[in-house]
Amino acid sequence: MKKLIFIVAILVSSLSFGAGGHPLKNEITNKLILDLSKIDLQKNHQDFVVVNFYISSGEIEITDITGTQKELVQKVKSKLSALKIQQAYEEGTLYRYKFTFEKI
């Protein structure tokens, strides 16, 4: 049986540069759901993706993204780029989030 693994364990280390990181963290974690069933997450090491981004006109503009697995980085990058942010956040503020992944 294939198990669908979703990012429920997104530990968004809101190393947010700028104010108002918590409402943004909540909005992103509520919208960012990935199917990780085809990705082999590590048991002994924590898999993660770190992303730096700005918000402009309700869209996320990624400036830098890195992680432990290329597939994870691609999935997070693709999903974040497609998200529409509903609340207003300061444009020009750099946000840095770390998403961690666990097998459930």
Steps between C-alpha positions, in 0.01 A plus 500: 500500500638834399511747780445863429720715712402858542687783657332494832831516670604826348713645763523843358786643689377842443828665473304774344690815427239761569187522710182301472645154443233303686192586291706430187627172648141393568383598153785313330472185712124485441546522122823306446399135476728270304470139390828349616407137437772459236773663708708287734532707815797425724444326833830592665535853363242772477410600145447871450465784252610856579349775289554876486224698336322832461128558460397724214139561395383193689753269337810338645825587322769251599852640515682192630399143577703204617435168671607147575332343195463642150146360469389673822648829385317476166165415661522783753617747237219407264230518769623825655526670163137411426358618835290814517547684828171645627615733776703813437865481600775755466657491159876509513516286816719191464357188662707191576318178583624151569256221418580166662351169393425184695344168417163463666 
